[in-house]
């Protein structure tokens, strides 16, 4: 007695299938003379062959190594003056600050897009920074360490 389980039903289906019988039937079908059989066979093979060829081209393109990465190391002349060093540091700091500002704006835009109240979050972060700064200033003054509460420092 067979079980009505779906697993057993599919297993009996595959058990009844014969690979050799299927190939024999395919060959018999292809040998039957039809008017457009070769054209239809070529048209049936074209899409899978195109897909395989495109995958092959994609693999060949992806596996090509890229150009070597060149890392430039800055070198400065040893006779630079202190003013030149300070000026270049200020210029670099401006560039860094601009990049950080663009990053903050991008995160704010992402927060607004996801429904967050970025203005409130920024206000709370500024208040926390100011509180830490005043605690650090109070801890830095002489004699304030005895009156500072425990855990006030970073």
C-alpha atoms as one frame of an Amber mdcrd trajectory, in Angstrom:
protein
   0.000   0.000   0.000   1.386   3.411  -1.011   1.451   6.365   1.312  -0.471
   9.440   0.070   2.408  11.642   1.182   3.575  14.194  -1.435   7.212  13.153
  -0.952   6.451   9.562  -1.847   4.377  10.693  -4.828   7.302  12.589  -6.324
   9.704   9.770  -5.570   7.477   7.320  -7.423   7.386   9.735 -10.369  11.173
   9.779 -10.616  11.327   6.031 -10.095   9.104   5.511 -13.144  11.263   7.785
 -15.343  13.910   6.157 -17.501  16.909   8.099 -18.788  17.718   5.611 -21.550
  14.093   5.516 -22.653  13.975   9.314 -22.743  17.078   9.526 -24.963  15.705
   6.835 -27.270  12.441   8.733 -27.601  14.304  12.002 -28.312  16.401  10.389
 -31.032  13.301   8.822 -32.545  11.566  12.196 -32.563  14.546  13.904 -34.205
  14.759  11.217 -36.908  11.148  11.756 -37.896  11.170  13.894 -41.049   9.638
  17.321 -40.512   9.834  20.400 -42.657  11.524  22.869 -40.236  13.039  20.569
 -37.602  16.650  21.784 -37.941  15.663  25.427 -37.958  13.520  24.951 -34.861
  16.301  22.971 -33.175  18.769  25.812 -33.837  16.281  28.396 -32.602  15.706
  26.335 -29.447  19.455  26.133 -28.769  20.152  29.834 -29.406  18.884  31.366
 -26.087  20.734  28.945 -23.761  23.929  29.257 -25.799  23.650  33.054 -25.715
  23.220  33.037 -21.942  26.212  30.732 -21.466  28.327  32.896 -23.792  27.380
  36.064 -21.888  28.225  34.430 -18.558  31.573  33.385 -20.003  32.301  36.924
 -21.215  31.310  38.323 -17.838  33.637  35.930 -16.022  36.513  36.816 -18.329
  35.937  40.536 -17.768  35.649  40.247 -13.987  38.758  38.112 -13.571  41.040
  40.511 -15.425  43.363  42.162 -12.945  42.995  45.898 -12.606  45.760  48.413
 -13.053  48.256  48.574 -10.232  47.419  50.981  -7.439  49.994  53.692  -7.003
  50.449  55.246  -3.583  52.125  58.594  -3.535  54.045  59.653  -0.467  54.415
  63.351   0.091  57.844  64.675   0.753  58.641  68.154   1.908  61.810  70.090
   1.614  63.861  70.279   4.781  64.164  74.053   4.580  60.446  74.807   5.051
  59.697  77.575   7.463  57.346  77.233  10.414  54.892  79.621   8.726  54.752
  77.392   5.627  54.124  74.336   7.781  51.352  76.092   9.697  49.777  77.372
   6.459  49.764  73.889   4.888  48.320  72.381   8.080  45.541  74.984   8.114
  44.773  74.288   4.447  44.647  70.540   5.054  42.416  71.021   8.080  39.972
  73.117   6.013  39.784  70.340   3.404  39.248  67.740   6.129  36.521  69.850
   7.773  34.721  70.254   4.421  34.823  66.502   3.845  33.467  65.831   7.330
  30.693  68.395   6.790  29.686  66.703   3.537  29.635  63.359   5.348  27.461
  64.764   8.141  25.042  66.227   5.582  24.845  62.865   3.811  24.028  61.129
   7.118  21.427  63.808   7.893  19.808  63.246   4.488  19.759  59.505   5.155
  18.230  60.101   8.575  15.550  62.368   7.136  14.795  59.803   4.420  14.293
  57.116   7.077  12.042  59.332   9.203  14.452  60.282  11.987  14.376  63.670
  13.720  17.963  64.614  12.852  17.661  68.151  14.221  16.761  66.844  17.688
  19.564  64.262  17.536  22.083  66.931  16.547  20.876  69.267  19.311  21.236
  66.494  21.927  24.710  65.617  20.624  25.803  69.265  20.826  24.493  69.497
  24.406  26.386  66.328  25.367  29.580  67.679  23.779  29.212  70.986  25.649
  28.626  69.134  28.922  31.727  66.996  28.395  33.754  70.102  27.528  32.688
  71.920  30.709  33.411  68.818  32.807  36.846  68.491  31.177  37.563  72.172
  31.802  36.456  71.845  35.426  38.646  68.768  35.876  41.612  70.578  34.344
  41.501  73.456  36.827  43.636  73.002  39.959  41.734  71.932  43.056  38.634
  70.975  41.068  39.479  67.283  41.044  38.498  66.955  44.709  35.071  68.498
  44.073  34.418  66.829  40.727  31.935  63.950  40.959  33.163  60.450  40.290
  32.895  59.459  36.652  32.922  63.063  35.394  35.977  62.485  33.308  36.025
  60.493  30.085
